[in-house]
Amino acid sequence: MIRSELIQKIADDNPHLYQRDVERIVNTIFEEVTGAMSQGDRVELRGFGAFSVKKRDSRVGRNPRTGETVHVEEKHVPFFKTGKLLRDRLNGNS
């Protein structure tokens, strides 16, 4: 599912809301999650999962095409851990 499909599904399920309002709500949620993670905060949605940021240290990597070594800078990457309810539903234990 992509963002536009999510917006359309919510709009279809809530006919009393305008599509532009649903789009604004969805975009605000994503912006808040992104903003919190960019500040290093953890975002937890009970029953769904938790988004956090993990730090990857700098390292020496290898260019697979040429085989030469390259220096890879340290970076921060998003990490998602599923909640128990989501994990149970995916495994048919609901």
N, C-alpha and C positions, 0 to 999 in steps of 0.2 A: 504494500500500500504506500502510495506517495502522498505528499502533503495535500495536493488538490483533491485526491480521493477521500482523504480524511475529512476535509472541509465539506465536501459534498455529502458524505454520509451523515455528518452531524447536522447539516442543514436539512437533509431529508427526514431525519428522525425528530427534528424540532421545527415544524412548519411555522411556528409563531415567531421564529427568529429570521432576520434577513440574512442572506448569504454573506453580504459584506461584513455584518457584525460577527458571524461565525468565523470568517476569515481573520478578522482583527483579533478575536479571542485566541484562536490557534496560534497565530503569529506571536502574540504577547506571551503565551505560555512558552513557546520555543525560545524567544528572546530572553525570558527570565531564567530559564534553565541554562542557556548558553552564558548569560552574564554571571550567574552564580558560579558556574564551573570555571570561567575565565578568572575569577577571583580566588580560585582554589577551594571553593566550598563544595560540599557534597549535597546532591539533590536526591531525596528519597520520596518515592511515590508508593505508599503502602499497598501491598498486594501485587504491585507491578515490578518494582525493582529500584535500584539505586544507581545514580550516575555519579562518578567521581573522576578525579584526574590523577593519573599516575605519572611519575617522573622516570624517564629512561635516561640512564647515564650515557655520557659520551663513550664512544668505542671506536675500535678500528674495524672497518668492514672491508668487503672485497667487491670490486666491480665484477659481476658475473660474466660480462662480455669479454673484458680484457684480462681479468685476473689480477689487476694491480690493486694494492691496498689503498683505501681512502679513509679519511677521518670523518666520522659521523658525529655531529654535535649532539649535546644533550637536548632532550625535548620532552614536552609534556603531551600525553596522549589521553583521550577520553576512555573511560572504562565503565562498563555496565555489568552489574550483577543482578540477576533475576531474583525476584521475591518468591517466597514459598508458594503463594497462591498461583502465580503465573507458571512456575515450574511444575506444580501439580496438575494444572489444567493442560499443559503441553504433553504431559505423560499419561493423560487419561485418568487421573485420580480425583476428578472433581465431584 
